[in-house]
Amino acid sequence: MQHSASSLPLVSDLTDVVVQARAQLADQPDATGVFDRATTAFVRELIGLRDGLSDPEREAELLALDDKTLVAELLIQALQDDPLTPKALRLRLRGQLALRRLLDQHGGTLSAAEVAQLLNITADAVRKRARRGGLLALPRGAHQVFPVFQFDVDAARMVSGFDALLAVLETDSAPAKLRFFLSLDRDPRQHTDRGVAAR
């Protein structure tokens, strides 16, 4: 979800949002502790970045980002200014952010429930098909998401030959499979049974 400058919450609104979010964790002391620490840490780091946010070009660039990408960009910027942050961590965050942007350019992802509705099967059947290697699934927290490019949404089915192409990839790593498809010089959905047969 993208925000324009006029749609951003005022300070009073933001305080209300934080208070309401914290109230939802009232019966979970550990979660409340994590929430308080994360909120304080993020605000402290954000204040420390104020000089870098005053560049008009940088402001416009950041405001155009969706919420998660904005948070990631600010975190990376904060880590770059911290001499104690391992370079490998910054690079990993950069790589994950670049991969997410590339995935968004190819249609984004669907949840298991959305795939189930599209294919007219149950969400459990979707997860079983993913475990068998018939669907490309990516971990996101405790759940899985499914890149849209493997589906022919208009026809409500998998792209023809996609599952066969998945089967011949010599890796069990979902991110590696994703990089393979997104590194192609054309739309991944154009790789059909004929492309598999050519291998």
VMD Tcl script that draws the C-alpha trace (Angstrom):
set ca {
  {0.00 0.00 0.00}
  {1.48 3.31 -1.07}
  {0.97 6.61 0.71}
  {1.07 10.16 -0.57}
  {2.40 12.86 1.73}
  {-1.15 14.09 2.36}
  {-2.33 10.63 3.42}
  {0.36 10.03 6.04}
  {-0.92 9.93 9.64}
  {-0.46 12.94 11.91}
  {1.54 12.53 15.13}
  {-1.65 12.26 17.19}
  {-3.02 9.64 14.78}
  {0.24 7.71 14.96}
  {0.14 7.72 18.76}
  {-3.39 6.32 18.65}
  {-2.27 3.58 16.24}
  {0.61 2.56 18.53}
  {-1.61 2.58 21.63}
  {-4.28 0.48 19.89}
  {-1.73 -1.99 18.54}
  {-0.15 -2.37 21.98}
  {-3.56 -2.90 23.58}
  {-4.11 -5.91 21.32}
  {-1.08 -7.54 22.95}
  {-2.19 -6.82 26.51}
  {-2.57 -10.51 27.39}
  {0.86 -11.39 25.93}
  {3.57 -9.86 28.15}
  {6.51 -11.12 26.09}
  {4.99 -9.86 22.85}
  {4.25 -6.52 24.52}
  {7.90 -6.26 25.58}
  {9.10 -6.95 22.04}
  {6.59 -4.42 20.66}
  {7.74 -1.71 23.07}
  {11.41 -2.30 22.36}
  {10.90 -2.44 18.59}
  {8.79 0.74 18.58}
  {11.34 2.64 20.66}
  {14.27 1.35 18.59}
  {12.61 2.19 15.29}
  {11.65 5.73 16.35}
  {15.16 6.33 17.74}
  {16.77 5.16 14.49}
  {14.29 7.18 12.42}
  {15.17 10.34 14.34}
  {18.84 9.58 13.71}
  {18.12 9.45 9.96}
  {16.43 12.87 9.83}
  {19.30 14.53 7.95}
  {19.23 11.85 5.26}
  {15.46 12.25 4.89}
  {15.63 15.99 4.21}
  {16.84 15.54 0.63}
  {13.83 16.36 -1.62}
  {14.75 13.66 -4.14}
  {15.17 11.08 -1.37}
  {11.83 12.10 0.17}
  {9.97 11.54 -3.09}
  {11.68 8.19 -3.61}
  {10.78 6.94 -0.13}
  {7.17 8.15 -0.26}
  {6.63 6.16 -3.47}
  {7.51 2.87 -1.74}
  {5.03 0.43 -0.21}
  {5.14 0.13 3.58}
  {7.35 -2.97 3.88}
  {9.87 -1.70 1.33}
  {9.98 1.66 3.10}
  {10.77 -0.01 6.43}
  {13.45 -2.16 4.76}
  {15.07 0.85 3.08}
  {15.15 2.80 6.34}
  {16.61 -0.19 8.18}
  {19.33 -0.63 5.57}
  {20.15 3.08 5.76}
  {20.40 2.87 9.56}
  {22.66 -0.18 9.34}
  {24.93 1.54 6.82}
  {25.59 4.27 9.39}
  {26.46 1.73 12.10}
  {30.12 0.62 11.96}
  {29.33 -2.43 14.11}
  {26.81 -3.90 11.65}
  {28.29 -6.82 9.66}
  {28.53 -6.09 5.96}
  {27.03 -9.53 5.24}
  {23.79 -8.51 7.01}
  {23.44 -5.36 4.93}
  {24.09 -7.29 1.73}
  {21.55 -9.96 2.67}
  {18.90 -7.33 3.31}
  {19.71 -5.65 0.01}
  {19.44 -8.97 -1.82}
  {16.11 -9.83 -0.22}
  {14.74 -6.40 -1.01}
  {15.89 -6.61 -4.65}
  {14.31 -10.06 -4.98}
  {11.04 -8.79 -3.53}
  {10.96 -5.88 -5.99}
  {11.66 -8.23 -8.89}
  {8.88 -10.54 -7.73}
  {6.48 -7.59 -7.50}
  {7.33 -6.67 -11.09}
  {6.12 -10.13 -12.15}
  {2.74 -9.93 -10.47}
  {3.54 -10.45 -6.80}
  {2.28 -13.43 -4.81}
  {-0.90 -15.21 -3.74}
  {-1.73 -16.82 -0.41}
  {-2.62 -20.51 -0.16}
  {-6.29 -19.54 0.21}
  {-6.14 -17.40 -2.95}
  {-4.47 -20.21 -4.91}
  {-7.10 -22.65 -3.63}
  {-9.86 -20.36 -4.88}
  {-8.14 -19.89 -8.24}
  {-7.60 -23.62 -8.84}
  {-10.88 -24.68 -7.19}
  {-9.15 -26.95 -4.67}
  {-8.65 -26.76 -0.90}
  {-5.87 -24.79 0.78}
  {-4.59 -28.09 2.19}
  {-4.37 -29.50 -1.34}
  {-2.38 -26.41 -2.36}
  {0.13 -26.99 0.43}
  {0.41 -30.69 -0.41}
  {1.04 -29.89 -4.06}
  {3.75 -27.44 -3.01}
  {5.41 -30.09 -0.80}
  {5.44 -32.50 -3.75}
  {7.15 -29.87 -5.89}
  {4.20 -29.15 -8.14}
  {3.93 -25.52 -7.08}
  {6.60 -22.92 -6.39}
  {6.08 -21.77 -2.80}
  {8.12 -19.23 -0.86}
  {8.31 -19.01 2.95}
  {6.93 -15.84 4.46}
  {6.92 -15.98 8.23}
  {4.96 -19.03 9.36}
  {3.13 -19.28 6.03}
  {3.81 -19.75 2.34}
  {3.13 -17.49 -0.61}
  {2.99 -18.45 -4.28}
  {4.41 -16.33 -7.13}
  {1.62 -15.28 -9.50}
  {3.65 -15.89 -12.65}
  {3.19 -19.68 -12.35}
  {-0.58 -19.31 -12.85}
  {-2.72 -18.58 -15.88}
  {-5.15 -16.45 -13.89}
  {-7.59 -15.91 -16.77}
  {-7.87 -19.66 -17.35}
  {-7.85 -20.42 -13.59}
  {-5.06 -23.00 -13.86}
  {-1.31 -23.50 -13.67}
  {0.74 -22.26 -16.61}
  {1.05 -25.21 -18.98}
  {4.29 -27.12 -18.38}
  {5.33 -25.09 -15.36}
  {5.20 -28.04 -12.93}
  {7.29 -30.13 -15.33}
  {9.89 -27.38 -15.53}
  {9.96 -27.18 -11.73}
  {10.64 -30.92 -11.60}
  {13.80 -30.71 -13.70}
  {15.44 -27.88 -11.77}
  {18.44 -29.26 -9.90}
  {17.74 -27.61 -6.56}
  {15.33 -27.91 -3.66}
  {15.80 -24.26 -2.73}
  {12.67 -22.20 -3.39}
  {14.64 -18.89 -3.58}
  {17.04 -20.49 -6.09}
  {14.10 -21.64 -8.22}
  {12.61 -18.17 -8.02}
  {15.88 -16.57 -9.13}
  {16.01 -18.97 -12.08}
  {12.59 -17.92 -13.35}
  {13.09 -14.23 -12.69}
  {16.49 -14.20 -14.40}
  {14.96 -15.33 -17.69}
  {15.05 -12.81 -20.51}
  {11.30 -13.13 -21.03}
  {8.11 -13.61 -19.04}
  {8.40 -16.88 -17.02}
  {4.86 -17.78 -18.12}
  {6.12 -18.22 -21.68}
  {8.00 -21.40 -20.67}
  {5.47 -24.06 -21.66}
  {5.60 -27.79 -22.42}
  {7.52 -27.01 -25.60}
  {10.21 -25.31 -23.54}
  {10.44 -28.31 -21.22}
  {10.68 -30.73 -24.13}
  {13.53 -28.70 -25.59}
  {15.64 -29.47 -22.52}
}
mol new
graphics top color blue
foreach p $ca { graphics top sphere $p radius 0.5 }
foreach p [lrange $ca 0 end-1] q [lrange $ca 1 end] { graphics top cylinder $p $q radius 0.2 }
display resetview
